Amino acid sequence: MKVLDLQCTHGHVFEGWFASEDDFQDQRMRRLVECPLCGDAEVAKLPSAPRLNLGGPGAAREAAPAPPSMPAPDPGAGAVSAAVLPPAALQAAWMHVVRRVMAQTEDVGQRFAEEARRMHYGEAEERAIRGQATTAQTEELLEEGIAVMPLPLPPGFKGTLQ
């Protein structure tokens, strides 16, 4: 199994697991490898150091560097603090938020505008929903005083998030 560091044309870095280099190249050429953040299929392999197991099980753990930790958010700092976070930390934070949204909302699909109106006008029980709406539908909902927030998701997010 080969674990590769990959990057899309938008600079998002992610990891991919492949049976071999040929498998990676085959999937990349067929545009099956996509960035999990933006869905971009233009993916390049980044240089990476090989992992060598030269000792017992404890030696590999001791030699491995600790993963970078994300700084704790400062509630008083506002959006300005995001500008100083490294791209990897921003990606991790965005993935965390998306996972929470996906786990804590009901997907109503194309019925989003209709269902949001039904809840707003008391015709359906209020609950956290997500789905698809056109720009025109979103503007109409906002004009009616119905709070909505676009959250663009790449196609890979429509299924199970790992």
Chimera marker file (.cmm) of the C-alpha trace (Angstrom):
<marker_set name="trace">
<marker id="1" x="0.000" y="0.000" z="0.000" r="1" g="1" b="0" radius="0.5"/>
<marker id="2" x="1.377" y="3.405" z="-0.962" r="1" g="1" b="0" radius="0.5"/>
<marker id="3" x="0.375" y="6.466" z="1.021" r="1" g="1" b="0" radius="0.5"/>
<marker id="4" x="0.881" y="9.601" z="-1.057" r="1" g="1" b="0" radius="0.5"/>
<marker id="5" x="0.741" y="13.273" z="-0.167" r="1" g="1" b="0" radius="0.5"/>
<marker id="6" x="-1.380" y="14.955" z="-2.826" r="1" g="1" b="0" radius="0.5"/>
<marker id="7" x="-2.265" y="18.543" z="-3.693" r="1" g="1" b="0" radius="0.5"/>
<marker id="8" x="-4.965" y="20.051" z="-5.907" r="1" g="1" b="0" radius="0.5"/>
<marker id="9" x="-4.547" y="23.148" z="-8.067" r="1" g="1" b="0" radius="0.5"/>
<marker id="10" x="-6.087" y="25.257" z="-5.279" r="1" g="1" b="0" radius="0.5"/>
<marker id="11" x="-3.293" y="24.311" z="-2.871" r="1" g="1" b="0" radius="0.5"/>
<marker id="12" x="-5.296" y="21.931" z="-0.675" r="1" g="1" b="0" radius="0.5"/>
<marker id="13" x="-3.055" y="19.143" z="0.629" r="1" g="1" b="0" radius="0.5"/>
<marker id="14" x="-4.454" y="15.706" z="1.423" r="1" g="1" b="0" radius="0.5"/>
<marker id="15" x="-3.451" y="12.063" z="1.640" r="1" g="1" b="0" radius="0.5"/>
<marker id="16" x="-4.324" y="9.219" z="-0.725" r="1" g="1" b="0" radius="0.5"/>
<marker id="17" x="-3.838" y="5.470" z="-0.357" r="1" g="1" b="0" radius="0.5"/>
<marker id="18" x="-3.148" y="3.378" z="-3.444" r="1" g="1" b="0" radius="0.5"/>
<marker id="19" x="-2.118" y="-0.205" z="-4.197" r="1" g="1" b="0" radius="0.5"/>
<marker id="20" x="0.825" y="1.012" z="-6.300" r="1" g="1" b="0" radius="0.5"/>
<marker id="21" x="2.212" y="3.984" z="-8.226" r="1" g="1" b="0" radius="0.5"/>
<marker id="22" x="0.540" y="2.595" z="-11.351" r="1" g="1" b="0" radius="0.5"/>
<marker id="23" x="-2.779" y="2.434" z="-9.504" r="1" g="1" b="0" radius="0.5"/>
<marker id="24" x="-2.448" y="6.093" z="-8.484" r="1" g="1" b="0" radius="0.5"/>
<marker id="25" x="-1.547" y="7.174" z="-12.042" r="1" g="1" b="0" radius="0.5"/>
<marker id="26" x="-4.421" y="5.135" z="-13.510" r="1" g="1" b="0" radius="0.5"/>
<marker id="27" x="-6.964" y="6.635" z="-11.099" r="1" g="1" b="0" radius="0.5"/>
<marker id="28" x="-5.571" y="10.145" z="-11.614" r="1" g="1" b="0" radius="0.5"/>
<marker id="29" x="-5.783" y="9.842" z="-15.415" r="1" g="1" b="0" radius="0.5"/>
<marker id="30" x="-9.407" y="8.646" z="-15.138" r="1" g="1" b="0" radius="0.5"/>
<marker id="31" x="-10.097" y="11.640" z="-12.836" r="1" g="1" b="0" radius="0.5"/>
<marker id="32" x="-11.150" y="9.381" z="-9.957" r="1" g="1" b="0" radius="0.5"/>
<marker id="33" x="-8.882" y="11.131" z="-7.461" r="1" g="1" b="0" radius="0.5"/>
<marker id="34" x="-10.484" y="14.338" z="-6.165" r="1" g="1" b="0" radius="0.5"/>
<marker id="35" x="-9.598" y="16.915" z="-3.539" r="1" g="1" b="0" radius="0.5"/>
<marker id="36" x="-11.833" y="16.248" z="-0.526" r="1" g="1" b="0" radius="0.5"/>
<marker id="37" x="-12.166" y="19.989" z="0.111" r="1" g="1" b="0" radius="0.5"/>
<marker id="38" x="-13.086" y="21.391" z="-3.302" r="1" g="1" b="0" radius="0.5"/>
<marker id="39" x="-13.650" y="18.396" z="-5.589" r="1" g="1" b="0" radius="0.5"/>
<marker id="40" x="-10.821" y="19.400" z="-7.967" r="1" g="1" b="0" radius="0.5"/>
<marker id="41" x="-9.639" y="16.385" z="-10.003" r="1" g="1" b="0" radius="0.5"/>
<marker id="42" x="-6.388" y="18.079" z="-11.089" r="1" g="1" b="0" radius="0.5"/>
<marker id="43" x="-4.238" y="16.407" z="-8.458" r="1" g="1" b="0" radius="0.5"/>
<marker id="44" x="-0.449" y="16.234" z="-8.212" r="1" g="1" b="0" radius="0.5"/>
<marker id="45" x="1.747" y="14.055" z="-6.052" r="1" g="1" b="0" radius="0.5"/>
<marker id="46" x="3.931" y="15.947" z="-3.571" r="1" g="1" b="0" radius="0.5"/>
<marker id="47" x="7.432" y="14.847" z="-2.675" r="1" g="1" b="0" radius="0.5"/>
<marker id="48" x="7.473" y="12.798" z="0.497" r="1" g="1" b="0" radius="0.5"/>
<marker id="49" x="10.068" y="11.002" z="2.555" r="1" g="1" b="0" radius="0.5"/>
<marker id="50" x="9.856" y="7.222" z="2.734" r="1" g="1" b="0" radius="0.5"/>
<marker id="51" x="8.900" y="5.699" z="6.046" r="1" g="1" b="0" radius="0.5"/>
<marker id="52" x="11.434" y="3.161" z="7.201" r="1" g="1" b="0" radius="0.5"/>
<marker id="53" x="10.838" y="0.717" z="10.024" r="1" g="1" b="0" radius="0.5"/>
<marker id="54" x="14.354" y="0.125" z="11.292" r="1" g="1" b="0" radius="0.5"/>
<marker id="55" x="13.592" y="-0.934" z="14.839" r="1" g="1" b="0" radius="0.5"/>
<marker id="56" x="10.953" y="-2.599" z="16.908" r="1" g="1" b="0" radius="0.5"/>
<marker id="57" x="7.432" y="-1.295" z="17.282" r="1" g="1" b="0" radius="0.5"/>
<marker id="58" x="8.442" y="1.265" z="19.918" r="1" g="1" b="0" radius="0.5"/>
<marker id="59" x="11.206" y="2.782" z="17.773" r="1" g="1" b="0" radius="0.5"/>
<marker id="60" x="8.841" y="3.898" z="15.025" r="1" g="1" b="0" radius="0.5"/>
<marker id="61" x="6.553" y="5.647" z="17.494" r="1" g="1" b="0" radius="0.5"/>
<marker id="62" x="9.415" y="7.447" z="19.204" r="1" g="1" b="0" radius="0.5"/>
<marker id="63" x="10.899" y="8.672" z="15.922" r="1" g="1" b="0" radius="0.5"/>
<marker id="64" x="7.621" y="9.945" z="14.501" r="1" g="1" b="0" radius="0.5"/>
<marker id="65" x="7.129" y="13.675" z="14.999" r="1" g="1" b="0" radius="0.5"/>
<marker id="66" x="4.070" y="14.799" z="16.890" r="1" g="1" b="0" radius="0.5"/>
<marker id="67" x="1.237" y="15.992" z="14.639" r="1" g="1" b="0" radius="0.5"/>
<marker id="68" x="0.859" y="19.756" z="14.489" r="1" g="1" b="0" radius="0.5"/>
<marker id="69" x="-1.739" y="20.999" z="16.923" r="1" g="1" b="0" radius="0.5"/>
<marker id="70" x="-4.286" y="23.573" z="15.990" r="1" g="1" b="0" radius="0.5"/>
<marker id="71" x="-4.207" y="26.694" z="18.146" r="1" g="1" b="0" radius="0.5"/>
<marker id="72" x="-7.198" y="27.139" z="20.408" r="1" g="1" b="0" radius="0.5"/>
<marker id="73" x="-9.645" y="29.667" z="18.976" r="1" g="1" b="0" radius="0.5"/>
<marker id="74" x="-9.706" y="33.056" z="20.641" r="1" g="1" b="0" radius="0.5"/>
<marker id="75" x="-13.395" y="34.061" z="20.911" r="1" g="1" b="0" radius="0.5"/>
<marker id="76" x="-12.480" y="37.752" z="21.013" r="1" g="1" b="0" radius="0.5"/>
<marker id="77" x="-10.240" y="37.625" z="17.961" r="1" g="1" b="0" radius="0.5"/>
<marker id="78" x="-12.948" y="37.213" z="15.311" r="1" g="1" b="0" radius="0.5"/>
<marker id="79" x="-12.158" y="36.213" z="11.726" r="1" g="1" b="0" radius="0.5"/>
<marker id="80" x="-8.786" y="37.966" z="11.776" r="1" g="1" b="0" radius="0.5"/>
<marker id="81" x="-7.192" y="35.068" z="13.674" r="1" g="1" b="0" radius="0.5"/>
<marker id="82" x="-7.906" y="32.689" z="10.777" r="1" g="1" b="0" radius="0.5"/>
<marker id="83" x="-5.467" y="34.643" z="8.614" r="1" g="1" b="0" radius="0.5"/>
<marker id="84" x="-2.541" y="33.562" z="10.768" r="1" g="1" b="0" radius="0.5"/>
<marker id="85" x="-3.383" y="29.847" z="10.783" r="1" g="1" b="0" radius="0.5"/>
<marker id="86" x="-1.346" y="27.620" z="8.479" r="1" g="1" b="0" radius="0.5"/>
<marker id="87" x="-3.316" y="26.195" z="5.514" r="1" g="1" b="0" radius="0.5"/>
<marker id="88" x="-3.310" y="22.687" z="7.004" r="1" g="1" b="0" radius="0.5"/>
<marker id="89" x="-4.945" y="23.988" z="10.204" r="1" g="1" b="0" radius="0.5"/>
<marker id="90" x="-7.565" y="25.871" z="8.199" r="1" g="1" b="0" radius="0.5"/>
<marker id="91" x="-8.329" y="22.737" z="6.168" r="1" g="1" b="0" radius="0.5"/>
<marker id="92" x="-8.630" y="20.673" z="9.352" r="1" g="1" b="0" radius="0.5"/>
<marker id="93" x="-10.945" y="23.251" z="10.953" r="1" g="1" b="0" radius="0.5"/>
<marker id="94" x="-13.138" y="23.402" z="7.839" r="1" g="1" b="0" radius="0.5"/>
<marker id="95" x="-13.364" y="19.598" z="7.676" r="1" g="1" b="0" radius="0.5"/>
<marker id="96" x="-14.334" y="19.523" z="11.373" r="1" g="1" b="0" radius="0.5"/>
<marker id="97" x="-17.138" y="22.045" z="10.804" r="1" g="1" b="0" radius="0.5"/>
<marker id="98" x="-18.428" y="20.205" z="7.724" r="1" g="1" b="0" radius="0.5"/>
<marker id="99" x="-18.433" y="16.877" z="9.561" r="1" g="1" b="0" radius="0.5"/>
<marker id="100" x="-20.463" y="18.415" z="12.396" r="1" g="1" b="0" radius="0.5"/>
<marker id="101" x="-22.949" y="19.975" z="9.973" r="1" g="1" b="0" radius="0.5"/>
<marker id="102" x="-23.339" y="16.677" z="8.121" r="1" g="1" b="0" radius="0.5"/>
<marker id="103" x="-23.782" y="14.701" z="11.365" r="1" g="1" b="0" radius="0.5"/>
<marker id="104" x="-26.216" y="17.101" z="13.023" r="1" g="1" b="0" radius="0.5"/>
<marker id="105" x="-28.531" y="17.963" z="10.125" r="1" g="1" b="0" radius="0.5"/>
<marker id="106" x="-31.138" y="16.171" z="8.048" r="1" g="1" b="0" radius="0.5"/>
<marker id="107" x="-30.552" y="16.151" z="4.289" r="1" g="1" b="0" radius="0.5"/>
<marker id="108" x="-33.780" y="17.214" z="2.574" r="1" g="1" b="0" radius="0.5"/>
<marker id="109" x="-32.139" y="17.451" z="-0.845" r="1" g="1" b="0" radius="0.5"/>
<marker id="110" x="-33.918" y="19.502" z="-3.498" r="1" g="1" b="0" radius="0.5"/>
<marker id="111" x="-36.819" y="20.183" z="-1.096" r="1" g="1" b="0" radius="0.5"/>
<marker id="112" x="-34.658" y="22.549" z="0.984" r="1" g="1" b="0" radius="0.5"/>
<marker id="113" x="-36.482" y="25.815" z="0.138" r="1" g="1" b="0" radius="0.5"/>
<marker id="114" x="-39.907" y="24.204" z="0.569" r="1" g="1" b="0" radius="0.5"/>
<marker id="115" x="-38.969" y="22.576" z="3.883" r="1" g="1" b="0" radius="0.5"/>
<marker id="116" x="-37.355" y="25.769" z="5.239" r="1" g="1" b="0" radius="0.5"/>
<marker id="117" x="-40.577" y="27.677" z="4.469" r="1" g="1" b="0" radius="0.5"/>
<marker id="118" x="-42.744" y="24.986" z="6.097" r="1" g="1" b="0" radius="0.5"/>
<marker id="119" x="-40.679" y="25.210" z="9.288" r="1" g="1" b="0" radius="0.5"/>
<marker id="120" x="-40.634" y="29.030" z="9.234" r="1" g="1" b="0" radius="0.5"/>
<marker id="121" x="-44.417" y="29.254" z="8.922" r="1" g="1" b="0" radius="0.5"/>
<marker id="122" x="-45.076" y="26.558" z="11.561" r="1" g="1" b="0" radius="0.5"/>
<marker id="123" x="-46.288" y="23.890" z="9.125" r="1" g="1" b="0" radius="0.5"/>
<marker id="124" x="-43.466" y="21.489" z="10.057" r="1" g="1" b="0" radius="0.5"/>
<marker id="125" x="-41.446" y="20.877" z="13.209" r="1" g="1" b="0" radius="0.5"/>
<marker id="126" x="-38.281" y="22.937" z="13.452" r="1" g="1" b="0" radius="0.5"/>
<marker id="127" x="-35.078" y="20.970" z="13.013" r="1" g="1" b="0" radius="0.5"/>
<marker id="128" x="-31.622" y="21.394" z="11.527" r="1" g="1" b="0" radius="0.5"/>
<marker id="129" x="-31.753" y="20.727" z="7.789" r="1" g="1" b="0" radius="0.5"/>
<marker id="130" x="-29.451" y="20.931" z="4.792" r="1" g="1" b="0" radius="0.5"/>
<marker id="131" x="-30.054" y="20.515" z="1.084" r="1" g="1" b="0" radius="0.5"/>
<marker id="132" x="-29.791" y="22.215" z="-2.270" r="1" g="1" b="0" radius="0.5"/>
<marker id="133" x="-31.311" y="25.528" z="-3.315" r="1" g="1" b="0" radius="0.5"/>
<marker id="134" x="-30.753" y="27.756" z="-6.316" r="1" g="1" b="0" radius="0.5"/>
<marker id="135" x="-29.419" y="31.283" z="-5.896" r="1" g="1" b="0" radius="0.5"/>
<marker id="136" x="-32.913" y="32.629" z="-6.630" r="1" g="1" b="0" radius="0.5"/>
<marker id="137" x="-34.496" y="30.342" z="-4.012" r="1" g="1" b="0" radius="0.5"/>
<marker id="138" x="-31.888" y="31.388" z="-1.454" r="1" g="1" b="0" radius="0.5"/>
<marker id="139" x="-32.527" y="35.084" z="-2.111" r="1" g="1" b="0" radius="0.5"/>
<marker id="140" x="-36.300" y="34.540" z="-1.803" r="1" g="1" b="0" radius="0.5"/>
<marker id="141" x="-35.849" y="32.758" z="1.533" r="1" g="1" b="0" radius="0.5"/>
<marker id="142" x="-33.693" y="35.590" z="2.856" r="1" g="1" b="0" radius="0.5"/>
<marker id="143" x="-36.248" y="38.200" z="1.684" r="1" g="1" b="0" radius="0.5"/>
<marker id="144" x="-38.929" y="36.290" z="3.641" r="1" g="1" b="0" radius="0.5"/>
<marker id="145" x="-36.777" y="36.511" z="6.774" r="1" g="1" b="0" radius="0.5"/>
<marker id="146" x="-35.762" y="32.844" z="6.682" r="1" g="1" b="0" radius="0.5"/>
<marker id="147" x="-32.135" y="32.492" z="7.750" r="1" g="1" b="0" radius="0.5"/>
<marker id="148" x="-30.114" y="30.280" z="5.407" r="1" g="1" b="0" radius="0.5"/>
<marker id="149" x="-26.401" y="29.905" z="4.841" r="1" g="1" b="0" radius="0.5"/>
<marker id="150" x="-24.774" y="28.443" z="1.723" r="1" g="1" b="0" radius="0.5"/>
<marker id="151" x="-22.226" y="25.731" z="2.441" r="1" g="1" b="0" radius="0.5"/>
<marker id="152" x="-20.766" y="24.488" z="-0.845" r="1" g="1" b="0" radius="0.5"/>
<marker id="153" x="-19.692" y="20.866" z="-0.591" r="1" g="1" b="0" radius="0.5"/>
<marker id="154" x="-17.667" y="18.899" z="-3.131" r="1" g="1" b="0" radius="0.5"/>
<marker id="155" x="-19.344" y="15.743" z="-4.478" r="1" g="1" b="0" radius="0.5"/>
<marker id="156" x="-17.248" y="13.501" z="-2.204" r="1" g="1" b="0" radius="0.5"/>
<marker id="157" x="-18.981" y="14.968" z="0.849" r="1" g="1" b="0" radius="0.5"/>
<marker id="158" x="-22.380" y="13.738" z="-0.230" r="1" g="1" b="0" radius="0.5"/>
<marker id="159" x="-21.466" y="10.254" z="1.036" r="1" g="1" b="0" radius="0.5"/>
<marker id="160" x="-19.850" y="9.102" z="4.248" r="1" g="1" b="0" radius="0.5"/>
<marker id="161" x="-17.078" y="11.305" z="5.623" r="1" g="1" b="0" radius="0.5"/>
<marker id="162" x="-14.052" y="9.527" z="7.010" r="1" g="1" b="0" radius="0.5"/>
<link id1="1" id2="2" r="1" g="1" b="0" radius="0.2"/>
<link id1="2" id2="3" r="1" g="1" b="0" radius="0.2"/>
<link id1="3" id2="4" r="1" g="1" b="0" radius="0.2"/>
<link id1="4" id2="5" r="1" g="1" b="0" radius="0.2"/>
<link id1="5" id2="6" r="1" g="1" b="0" radius="0.2"/>
<link id1="6" id2="7" r="1" g="1" b="0" radius="0.2"/>
<link id1="7" id2="8" r="1" g="1" b="0" radius="0.2"/>
<link id1="8" id2="9" r="1" g="1" b="0" radius="0.2"/>
<link id1="9" id2="10" r="1" g="1" b="0" radius="0.2"/>
<link id1="10" id2="11" r="1" g="1" b="0" radius="0.2"/>
<link id1="11" id2="12" r="1" g="1" b="0" radius="0.2"/>
<link id1="12" id2="13" r="1" g="1" b="0" radius="0.2"/>
<link id1="13" id2="14" r="1" g="1" b="0" radius="0.2"/>
<link id1="14" id2="15" r="1" g="1" b="0" radius="0.2"/>
<link id1="15" id2="16" r="1" g="1" b="0" radius="0.2"/>
<link id1="16" id2="17" r="1" g="1" b="0" radius="0.2"/>
<link id1="17" id2="18" r="1" g="1" b="0" radius="0.2"/>
<link id1="18" id2="19" r="1" g="1" b="0" radius="0.2"/>
<link id1="19" id2="20" r="1" g="1" b="0" radius="0.2"/>
<link id1="20" id2="21" r="1" g="1" b="0" radius="0.2"/>
<link id1="21" id2="22" r="1" g="1" b="0" radius="0.2"/>
<link id1="22" id2="23" r="1" g="1" b="0" radius="0.2"/>
<link id1="23" id2="24" r="1" g="1" b="0" radius="0.2"/>
<link id1="24" id2="25" r="1" g="1" b="0" radius="0.2"/>
<link id1="25" id2="26" r="1" g="1" b="0" radius="0.2"/>
<link id1="26" id2="27" r="1" g="1" b="0" radius="0.2"/>
<link id1="27" id2="28" r="1" g="1" b="0" radius="0.2"/>
<link id1="28" id2="29" r="1" g="1" b="0" radius="0.2"/>
<link id1="29" id2="30" r="1" g="1" b="0" radius="0.2"/>
<link id1="30" id2="31" r="1" g="1" b="0" radius="0.2"/>
<link id1="31" id2="32" r="1" g="1" b="0" radius="0.2"/>
<link id1="32" id2="33" r="1" g="1" b="0" radius="0.2"/>
<link id1="33" id2="34" r="1" g="1" b="0" radius="0.2"/>
<link id1="34" id2="35" r="1" g="1" b="0" radius="0.2"/>
<link id1="35" id2="36" r="1" g="1" b="0" radius="0.2"/>
<link id1="36" id2="37" r="1" g="1" b="0" radius="0.2"/>
<link id1="37" id2="38" r="1" g="1" b="0" radius="0.2"/>
<link id1="38" id2="39" r="1" g="1" b="0" radius="0.2"/>
<link id1="39" id2="40" r="1" g="1" b="0" radius="0.2"/>
<link id1="40" id2="41" r="1" g="1" b="0" radius="0.2"/>
<link id1="41" id2="42" r="1" g="1" b="0" radius="0.2"/>
<link id1="42" id2="43" r="1" g="1" b="0" radius="0.2"/>
<link id1="43" id2="44" r="1" g="1" b="0" radius="0.2"/>
<link id1="44" id2="45" r="1" g="1" b="0" radius="0.2"/>
<link id1="45" id2="46" r="1" g="1" b="0" radius="0.2"/>
<link id1="46" id2="47" r="1" g="1" b="0" radius="0.2"/>
<link id1="47" id2="48" r="1" g="1" b="0" radius="0.2"/>
<link id1="48" id2="49" r="1" g="1" b="0" radius="0.2"/>
<link id1="49" id2="50" r="1" g="1" b="0" radius="0.2"/>
<link id1="50" id2="51" r="1" g="1" b="0" radius="0.2"/>
<link id1="51" id2="52" r="1" g="1" b="0" radius="0.2"/>
<link id1="52" id2="53" r="1" g="1" b="0" radius="0.2"/>
<link id1="53" id2="54" r="1" g="1" b="0" radius="0.2"/>
<link id1="54" id2="55" r="1" g="1" b="0" radius="0.2"/>
<link id1="55" id2="56" r="1" g="1" b="0" radius="0.2"/>
<link id1="56" id2="57" r="1" g="1" b="0" radius="0.2"/>
<link id1="57" id2="58" r="1" g="1" b="0" radius="0.2"/>
<link id1="58" id2="59" r="1" g="1" b="0" radius="0.2"/>
<link id1="59" id2="60" r="1" g="1" b="0" radius="0.2"/>
<link id1="60" id2="61" r="1" g="1" b="0" radius="0.2"/>
<link id1="61" id2="62" r="1" g="1" b="0" radius="0.2"/>
<link id1="62" id2="63" r="1" g="1" b="0" radius="0.2"/>
<link id1="63" id2="64" r="1" g="1" b="0" radius="0.2"/>
<link id1="64" id2="65" r="1" g="1" b="0" radius="0.2"/>
<link id1="65" id2="66" r="1" g="1" b="0" radius="0.2"/>
<link id1="66" id2="67" r="1" g="1" b="0" radius="0.2"/>
<link id1="67" id2="68" r="1" g="1" b="0" radius="0.2"/>
<link id1="68" id2="69" r="1" g="1" b="0" radius="0.2"/>
<link id1="69" id2="70" r="1" g="1" b="0" radius="0.2"/>
<link id1="70" id2="71" r="1" g="1" b="0" radius="0.2"/>
<link id1="71" id2="72" r="1" g="1" b="0" radius="0.2"/>
<link id1="72" id2="73" r="1" g="1" b="0" radius="0.2"/>
<link id1="73" id2="74" r="1" g="1" b="0" radius="0.2"/>
<link id1="74" id2="75" r="1" g="1" b="0" radius="0.2"/>
<link id1="75" id2="76" r="1" g="1" b="0" radius="0.2"/>
<link id1="76" id2="77" r="1" g="1" b="0" radius="0.2"/>
<link id1="77" id2="78" r="1" g="1" b="0" radius="0.2"/>
<link id1="78" id2="79" r="1" g="1" b="0" radius="0.2"/>
<link id1="79" id2="80" r="1" g="1" b="0" radius="0.2"/>
<link id1="80" id2="81" r="1" g="1" b="0" radius="0.2"/>
<link id1="81" id2="82" r="1" g="1" b="0" radius="0.2"/>
<link id1="82" id2="83" r="1" g="1" b="0" radius="0.2"/>
<link id1="83" id2="84" r="1" g="1" b="0" radius="0.2"/>
<link id1="84" id2="85" r="1" g="1" b="0" radius="0.2"/>
<link id1="85" id2="86" r="1" g="1" b="0" radius="0.2"/>
<link id1="86" id2="87" r="1" g="1" b="0" radius="0.2"/>
<link id1="87" id2="88" r="1" g="1" b="0" radius="0.2"/>
<link id1="88" id2="89" r="1" g="1" b="0" radius="0.2"/>
<link id1="89" id2="90" r="1" g="1" b="0" radius="0.2"/>
<link id1="90" id2="91" r="1" g="1" b="0" radius="0.2"/>
<link id1="91" id2="92" r="1" g="1" b="0" radius="0.2"/>
<link id1="92" id2="93" r="1" g="1" b="0" radius="0.2"/>
<link id1="93" id2="94" r="1" g="1" b="0" radius="0.2"/>
<link id1="94" id2="95" r="1" g="1" b="0" radius="0.2"/>
<link id1="95" id2="96" r="1" g="1" b="0" radius="0.2"/>
<link id1="96" id2="97" r="1" g="1" b="0" radius="0.2"/>
<link id1="97" id2="98" r="1" g="1" b="0" radius="0.2"/>
<link id1="98" id2="99" r="1" g="1" b="0" radius="0.2"/>
<link id1="99" id2="100" r="1" g="1" b="0" radius="0.2"/>
<link id1="100" id2="101" r="1" g="1" b="0" radius="0.2"/>
<link id1="101" id2="102" r="1" g="1" b="0" radius="0.2"/>
<link id1="102" id2="103" r="1" g="1" b="0" radius="0.2"/>
<link id1="103" id2="104" r="1" g="1" b="0" radius="0.2"/>
<link id1="104" id2="105" r="1" g="1" b="0" radius="0.2"/>
<link id1="105" id2="106" r="1" g="1" b="0" radius="0.2"/>
<link id1="106" id2="107" r="1" g="1" b="0" radius="0.2"/>
<link id1="107" id2="108" r="1" g="1" b="0" radius="0.2"/>
<link id1="108" id2="109" r="1" g="1" b="0" radius="0.2"/>
<link id1="109" id2="110" r="1" g="1" b="0" radius="0.2"/>
<link id1="110" id2="111" r="1" g="1" b="0" radius="0.2"/>
<link id1="111" id2="112" r="1" g="1" b="0" radius="0.2"/>
<link id1="112" id2="113" r="1" g="1" b="0" radius="0.2"/>
<link id1="113" id2="114" r="1" g="1" b="0" radius="0.2"/>
<link id1="114" id2="115" r="1" g="1" b="0" radius="0.2"/>
<link id1="115" id2="116" r="1" g="1" b="0" radius="0.2"/>
<link id1="116" id2="117" r="1" g="1" b="0" radius="0.2"/>
<link id1="117" id2="118" r="1" g="1" b="0" radius="0.2"/>
<link id1="118" id2="119" r="1" g="1" b="0" radius="0.2"/>
<link id1="119" id2="120" r="1" g="1" b="0" radius="0.2"/>
<link id1="120" id2="121" r="1" g="1" b="0" radius="0.2"/>
<link id1="121" id2="122" r="1" g="1" b="0" radius="0.2"/>
<link id1="122" id2="123" r="1" g="1" b="0" radius="0.2"/>
<link id1="123" id2="124" r="1" g="1" b="0" radius="0.2"/>
<link id1="124" id2="125" r="1" g="1" b="0" radius="0.2"/>
<link id1="125" id2="126" r="1" g="1" b="0" radius="0.2"/>
<link id1="126" id2="127" r="1" g="1" b="0" radius="0.2"/>
<link id1="127" id2="128" r="1" g="1" b="0" radius="0.2"/>
<link id1="128" id2="129" r="1" g="1" b="0" radius="0.2"/>
<link id1="129" id2="130" r="1" g="1" b="0" radius="0.2"/>
<link id1="130" id2="131" r="1" g="1" b="0" radius="0.2"/>
<link id1="131" id2="132" r="1" g="1" b="0" radius="0.2"/>
<link id1="132" id2="133" r="1" g="1" b="0" radius="0.2"/>
<link id1="133" id2="134" r="1" g="1" b="0" radius="0.2"/>
<link id1="134" id2="135" r="1" g="1" b="0" radius="0.2"/>
<link id1="135" id2="136" r="1" g="1" b="0" radius="0.2"/>
<link id1="136" id2="137" r="1" g="1" b="0" radius="0.2"/>
<link id1="137" id2="138" r="1" g="1" b="0" radius="0.2"/>
<link id1="138" id2="139" r="1" g="1" b="0" radius="0.2"/>
<link id1="139" id2="140" r="1" g="1" b="0" radius="0.2"/>
<link id1="140" id2="141" r="1" g="1" b="0" radius="0.2"/>
<link id1="141" id2="142" r="1" g="1" b="0" radius="0.2"/>
<link id1="142" id2="143" r="1" g="1" b="0" radius="0.2"/>
<link id1="143" id2="144" r="1" g="1" b="0" radius="0.2"/>
<link id1="144" id2="145" r="1" g="1" b="0" radius="0.2"/>
<link id1="145" id2="146" r="1" g="1" b="0" radius="0.2"/>
<link id1="146" id2="147" r="1" g="1" b="0" radius="0.2"/>
<link id1="147" id2="148" r="1" g="1" b="0" radius="0.2"/>
<link id1="148" id2="149" r="1" g="1" b="0" radius="0.2"/>
<link id1="149" id2="150" r="1" g="1" b="0" radius="0.2"/>
<link id1="150" id2="151" r="1" g="1" b="0" radius="0.2"/>
<link id1="151" id2="152" r="1" g="1" b="0" radius="0.2"/>
<link id1="152" id2="153" r="1" g="1" b="0" radius="0.2"/>
<link id1="153" id2="154" r="1" g="1" b="0" radius="0.2"/>
<link id1="154" id2="155" r="1" g="1" b="0" radius="0.2"/>
<link id1="155" id2="156" r="1" g="1" b="0" radius="0.2"/>
<link id1="156" id2="157" r="1" g="1" b="0" radius="0.2"/>
<link id1="157" id2="158" r="1" g="1" b="0" radius="0.2"/>
<link id1="158" id2="159" r="1" g="1" b="0" radius="0.2"/>
<link id1="159" id2="160" r="1" g="1" b="0" radius="0.2"/>
<link id1="160" id2="161" r="1" g="1" b="0" radius="0.2"/>
<link id1="161" id2="162" r="1" g="1" b="0" radius="0.2"/>
</marker_set>
